C-alpha cells in the first residue's frame, strides 16, 4: 500500500509564512542521521542557501549533492490544487483554508502519473525514445521531465514522496527488503539510464516506509539498503507532517 505524502511535506512554500516548508531541509537532516552516509562523508551536510551559480543543494566539506523530488509533475500539481491550504498568522496560529480548487469553485478531474507504475514496463530503449520526445502520451510527458532530472551532472539524492505500508498495518521482518526489491523492479530502467549518461556521479534514492526514511544506494545498477532513519530524527519532516494531522 502506498500514498503520496501531503502537499505541506513536499511542495516548497506551500504553507504561507512557514520558513520550514522546504523538503530540502529534512533531506539534509536525513543525510546527517545516516550512519553510513556520515561514514563516507564525515563532515555534517549543510544546506546551501545561495545557489545562483549551479551550486549543489547541500555540502559535506567539498562533497556536494543535489536533491530531486521525483514525483510526476501531474501528481504534484494535483497535490497542490486539491490539498487544504494553511498559513501561520501574525500570532503564530495555524489557519486552514479550502483547497485552491475549492476556492476557485472548479469541479474537474486531474489525471496523474504514478512514476513507479509508469516506469515499470519501460525498457531503456523506451526511455531514450521518450527523451527524444517522439509521439509522447500524457504519462510519457511526466516521464520525460523525470529523465531530464536524471541527467543532472551532480551527485543526486532522489526523493520519491510516497509512504509505503503493508495492508492491515502488518510490518513483516523482511518489509524493507521487499520494498527495495519493488523499487528496483520499478526503477530499473531509469537507473540504467542515469548510469549510462552520467556514470561518474553517485545516486541515492529515498522514500518513506511507515514513518521512517529508507535510504538506498546504487551499485552496478542495483539498489541496496544503506540505512533506515526514523522520521522523528528529521524534525522538519515531523513539523510539516503535523499539517496533515490538523487536517484530519
N, C-alpha and C positions, 0 to 999 in steps of 0.2 A: 504494500500500500504506500502511496506517496501523495503529497500535496505540496503545491508551491508555497513558499514562505510568503508572508504578508508584505504588502507594499511598504509599510514603515521600516521593515527589516532590510529591504532590498533596493528601494528607489531613493536615490540621493535627494535630500532636502524635501522629502515627501511631507514630513511633519514640520509645519511652519514654526520658526523660532526655536527649533531644537538643534543646536550645533553638533549634536552627536549623530544626527541622521545621515550616516555615510557608512556603507558596508565595508569600505576600505579600512576603517578604524578597527573593526573586530577581526578583519583578516590579519592585521598586524598583531593583535592580541593572540590569535590562533598560532601564528608562527612563533611567537615568544613563549608559548606554553607547550610547544612541541619539543620534547627532549631530543628527538632525532634531528630536527632542523637546527636546534641550538648546538648540537654536537658538530654539525657540519659548518655552521656559521656562528661562532661563539658570541660575537657582539650582538646585543639585542637589536631587533629590527626597529627602525624609526621611520614613521610616515613622513613623506616629503611633501610639504605644503606647496612650494613653488615648483611647477612642472612646465614652465614656459619653453624650455629647450629640450624637450623629449626626455627629461629625466625619468627614472623609474618611480613607481609609486612609493616604494619603501627600500631602505638600505640597511644592510648589516655590514658595517665597515664599508669596503669597496664593492661588496656584492649587492647588486640591485635586482629587484623583482617587480613585475607588474601584476596587477590584479585584473582579471577579466571575468565579468559576470556573463555566463554562457547560456542563460535562458533566452528563448527566442524573443525577437522584437515584438511579435504579436502577443505573446503571453505577458510581457512586461507592460505593454500598452493596456491590455485588459485589466491587469492588476491595478494600474494607476487609475483607470477610468471607473472601475467597479468597487474599489475599496472605500470604506468610510474614511473621511479626512480628519486630521487633528491639527491643533496648534496649541502652543503654550502662550497663555495671555500674559499681560504685564504683571499679574500677581503670582505667576508661576503655576497657575492652574491649567489642567489639560481640558481643552474644549473640543468636542467632537461635532462633525458636520456630516451631511449626506455625501454620498459619492459624487464625483463630477458628473456622471451620467444622470443621477437623480436630480442634481441641481439644474442641469440643462433640460430636464424633462424629456430626455431621449429614451425611447424604448427600442433597442436594437440588439441583435446578437453579434458577438465578436468571435470569429473563428480563430483559434490559437493553435500554434505548433508546439507540441511537446518534443523538445530537441532529441531526447534519448530515443523516442519512438520513431522520429523521422529518420534518424541516422542508422537505426538498427539493421535495415535491409539494404543499405547503400554500400557499394564497393568503393575502393579508391578511385577507380575509373569514373564511377558515378559522381563522386565529389569533384573530380577535376572537370567534368562536363558542367556541373553546376557553377563552379568558379568562373568558367568561361562565359556564363550567362546564356547558355543555349536552351531555348524553349522551356523556361522555368515555370513550374507550377507554383501556386502561392506558398506552399510549405517550403519549397526549394529556395525561395527568396530569403526566408529566415535562415536556411542552412548556408546560403552564400555569405550572409553577414557574419555568421559564426566562423566560416572558413577564413574570412579576412582577419578576424581576431587571431586565429591560429598562426597566421603568417607574421605576427609581430616578432621583430628581431630583438627580443629580450627574454630573460627568464620569466616564466609565467606561472602564476597560481590561478587555475581555472576554478571558479566557484559556481557550482550547479545548485541554484537556490531552491532545492526541494528537501522536504523532510520525509525520510523513509521509516516505515514501521511495518510490522507483521500484523496480519489480521488477528482479531480477538486479543490484541495487545500482548501477544506472545513475544518473547525475546530469547530465541534459541541461542545456544552456546556458540554456534558457528554463524550467527547472523551477519557479522561484519564480513566474514569470508564470502558469504553468499551475496552480499551487497557488492563487494568488489568484483566478483565474477559477473554479476549482472551489468555493472557499469563497463567492464571490459568488453562484454558482448555488444553493448550498445554503441560504445565509442571507439571500437577497434579500428575502423577505417579512418576516423578523424585523427586518432593517434598516429597512424601511419602517414597521414597527410602532413601533419606538422613535422614528423621525423624526417620526411623526405625533403621538405622545403628549408627547414632551419634546424638541422641536426646538432648544431653547435650550442644550442641553448637548452637549459633544463625546463622541464614541465612538471607541474604538480596539479592534482585535482582534489577538490574537497566538496563534500556535501554533508547534510545533517542526517544522522541516524538516531531516532528518538530525539534526545535533547543534546546530543554530542556531535562534535565535528569529527568526521573520518578524513584523515589526511593521507592521500595516496601519491606515491611516486611512480615514475615510468622508467623502465629499463628494458631495452630490446623490444619496444612496442608493447610491453606488458605492464598493466597496473599492479602495484604491490602495496601492501599496507605499511605505512610509516608510523602512524600514531593515531590514537583516539583521544581527543582533547575534550574534556567535559565542557558543555556550554557555559556553566557557571564560572569557568576560568576566563571567559571572554565577557567582561562586564558591559561593554557596549552592546553586544548581542542580546544579553539579558535585558538591558534597558529598553531596547527597541521592541522586544517581544511583548513588553507589558502593554503596548497599544492594542495588540491582538486580544489580550486578556480583558482589557477595558471594554472592547467592542462586543464581547460575547454576552 
